Amino acid sequence: MKKLYPDAKAALDGLLKNDLLIASGGFGLCGIPERLLDAVRDSGVTGLTFVSNNAGIDNEGIGKLLRTKQVKKMISSYVGENKEFERQYLSGELEVEFCPQGTLAERMRAGGAGIPGFYTKTGVGTQVAEGKEVKVFDGEEYILERGIFADLSLVKAWKADESGNVVFRKTARNFNVPAATCGKVCVVEVEEVVPVGSLDPDAIHLPGVYVQRMIVGAPYDKKIEFRTVRERESA
């Protein structure tokens, strides 16, 4: 099966509709599937629920879809870099399900492994536990968290071979692997596609069995969330 598509619009053709649950990789602006997110925005679909560590920043990443009011709910662990996210949440325009970072990663991993739920101590006794089943193991309380089963996964990688075996570069690996595995369909944007057999099998982070479609999104600009500099010391 040919997995490589000419661009993001073509790769998402037939996959997008209103009210989807989309798992998106990335952490801040590191490893975000920006070409695919742009194509989702341009498609005009609405009522989307995004599972992502955060929503990028204003006008970058999922932040672009917040600006166009295409997102109805975020399942996230961090929202501090996005003023529009904050504004929509506080005004009641956006539903937000806060989830501890490790729990969020495990919920996606569980979905990819076909596990409907798991128990964790994280969040016990806090608002995170409200409305969730509590079970005692060895005298300690644990809360039940549900695995995430997404309609569509969008991820960003470094290299892939023509069969869809994927390698992520350093910290861009972050949430991309669990996000990729928990979706019914996974679309990956990469910087480079190489022939089958070019990648060391021991270096593969995401096997091609999880990947249905790919695009080459390069070249990319290295975006910085906050540029912090100190004043130059006088000589």
C-alpha positions in Angstrom: 0.0 0.0 0.0 1.4 3.4 -1.0 1.5 5.6 2.1 3.2 8.7 0.8 0.9 11.6 -0.2 1.9 14.8 -2.1 0.8 17.2 0.7 -1.2 17.5 3.9 -4.5 18.2 2.2 -4.3 15.1 0.1 -3.2 13.0 3.1 -6.3 14.1 5.0 -8.7 13.7 2.2 -11.7 11.6 3.2 -10.6 11.6 6.9 -11.9 14.9 8.2 -15.5 15.6 9.4 -17.1 17.6 12.1 -16.9 16.4 15.8 -13.8 14.2 15.4 -11.6 13.2 18.4 -8.0 13.9 17.2 -4.8 12.9 19.0 -2.0 15.4 18.2 1.6 14.9 19.1 4.0 17.5 20.3 5.1 19.4 23.4 4.9 23.2 23.2 6.2 23.8 19.7 8.5 20.8 19.7 7.4 18.0 17.4 4.0 19.4 16.4 2.4 18.3 13.1 2.1 21.9 11.9 1.5 21.1 8.2 -1.3 18.7 9.1 -2.8 21.1 11.6 -2.9 23.8 9.0 -4.7 21.5 6.6 -7.3 20.7 9.3 -7.8 24.4 9.8 -8.2 25.0 6.1 -10.7 22.2 5.8 -13.2 24.2 7.9 -14.3 21.2 10.0 -15.7 22.2 13.4 -16.7 20.7 16.8 -13.3 19.1 17.2 -11.9 17.5 20.4 -8.1 17.5 20.6 -6.1 15.3 22.8 -2.7 17.0 23.1 -0.3 17.9 25.9 -1.1 21.6 25.2 -2.4 23.8 22.4 0.8 25.3 21.2 0.8 29.0 21.5 -1.3 31.8 20.0 -1.4 31.3 16.2 0.9 28.3 16.2 -0.1 24.6 16.3 -3.6 23.9 17.7 -3.7 27.6 18.7 -4.5 28.3 15.0 -7.7 26.2 15.3 -8.6 27.9 18.5 -8.5 31.2 16.7 -10.9 30.0 14.1 -13.3 28.4 16.7 -13.0 24.9 15.3 -12.1 23.3 18.6 -14.9 22.6 21.1 -12.9 20.6 23.7 -9.3 20.2 24.7 -7.9 17.2 26.7 -4.6 18.6 27.9 -2.2 18.8 30.8 -0.9 22.3 30.2 -2.4 25.6 28.9 -0.1 28.3 30.1 1.4 29.5 26.8 -1.8 30.2 25.0 -3.8 33.4 25.8 -6.7 32.5 23.5 -7.0 29.1 25.1 -7.2 30.8 28.5 -9.7 33.4 27.2 -12.0 30.8 25.7 -11.9 28.5 28.7 -12.6 31.3 31.2 -15.5 32.6 29.0 -17.1 29.2 28.7 -16.5 28.9 25.0 -14.1 26.0 25.3 -14.5 22.8 27.3 -11.3 21.6 28.9 -10.5 18.3 30.5 -7.3 18.7 32.5 -5.2 15.6 32.8 -1.9 15.1 34.6 0.9 14.9 32.0 2.0 11.3 32.8 -1.6 10.1 33.0 -2.4 11.7 29.6 0.6 9.9 28.0 -0.5 6.6 29.6 -4.2 7.1 28.5 -3.0 7.4 24.9 -0.6 4.5 25.2 -3.4 2.4 26.8 -5.7 3.2 23.9 -3.0 2.2 21.4 -2.6 -1.1 23.3 -6.3 -1.8 23.4 -6.6 -1.2 27.1 -9.8 0.5 28.1 -8.7 1.7 31.5 -6.1 1.6 34.3 -5.7 2.6 37.9 -3.3 5.3 39.1 -2.5 7.2 42.3 -2.0 10.4 40.4 -4.8 12.8 41.2 -6.2 11.0 44.2 -7.8 13.5 46.6 -7.8 16.3 44.0 -10.3 17.6 41.5 -8.8 15.2 38.9 -10.5 12.4 40.8 -14.0 13.9 40.8 -16.5 11.6 39.3 -14.0 8.7 38.8 -14.1 5.3 40.3 -11.8 4.8 43.3 -10.3 1.4 44.1 -8.1 0.3 47.0 -5.0 -1.8 46.4 -2.9 -2.8 49.4 -4.5 -0.1 51.5 -3.9 2.7 49.0 -6.5 4.5 46.9 -6.2 4.6 43.1 -8.5 6.2 40.5 -9.6 4.7 37.3 -8.5 6.5 34.1 -9.9 5.6 30.7 -7.8 4.8 27.7 -8.1 7.2 24.8 -9.2 5.9 21.4 -9.0 8.7 18.9 -10.6 8.9 15.4 -7.5 10.3 13.9 -3.8 10.7 15.0 -1.6 13.5 13.7 2.1 13.3 14.4 5.4 14.9 13.4 8.6 12.8 12.9 12.1 13.2 11.6 12.5 10.3 9.1 10.5 7.5 7.7 11.0 4.8 5.2 8.6 4.2 2.4 6.8 1.5 4.5 6.1 4.1 7.2 8.6 3.0 9.8 9.3 6.2 11.7 12.2 7.7 13.7 11.7 10.8 15.9 14.5 13.2 16.6 15.5 13.7 20.3 12.9 15.4 22.4 10.4 15.7 19.5 9.6 12.1 20.3 7.6 13.4 23.3 3.9 12.6 23.0 4.1 11.6 19.3 4.5 7.9 19.8 1.5 7.4 22.1 -0.6 9.8 20.0 0.2 7.9 16.9 -0.8 4.5 18.3 -4.2 5.5 19.8 -5.9 6.6 16.6 -7.9 4.6 14.1 -6.0 6.3 11.4 -2.5 7.8 11.8 -1.1 10.4 9.5 2.6 11.4 9.9 4.5 14.4 8.5 8.2 13.9 8.3 11.3 15.8 7.3 12.6 13.1 5.0 11.5 9.8 3.5 14.2 7.2 2.8 14.2 3.8 1.0 13.1 0.7 2.8 16.1 -0.8 4.5 17.9 2.5 5.1 16.9 2.8 8.7 18.4 0.7 11.5 15.6 -1.6 12.7 16.8 -1.1 16.3 16.3 2.7 15.9 12.7 2.6 14.8 10.4 4.4 17.3 7.1 3.8 15.5 6.6 0.7 13.4 5.0 1.2 10.0 2.0 -1.0 11.0 0.7 2.0 12.9 1.1 4.5 10.0 -1.5 4.7 7.2 -0.5 8.0 5.5 2.6 10.2 5.3 3.7 13.5 3.9 7.1 15.3 3.6 6.5 18.6 5.4 10.1 20.1 5.1 11.5 22.7 5.2 10.5 23.8 8.7 11.3 26.9 10.6 12.5 26.5 14.2 10.0 28.3 16.2 10.7 29.5 19.8 7.9 29.9 22.4 9.8 32.4 24.5 13.0 34.1 23.6 14.8 35.0 26.8 18.0 36.9 26.7 20.1 38.7 29.3 21.7 42.0 29.0 25.2 42.0 27.8 27.7 42.6 30.6 29.7 45.7 30.2 33.4 45.0 29.3 
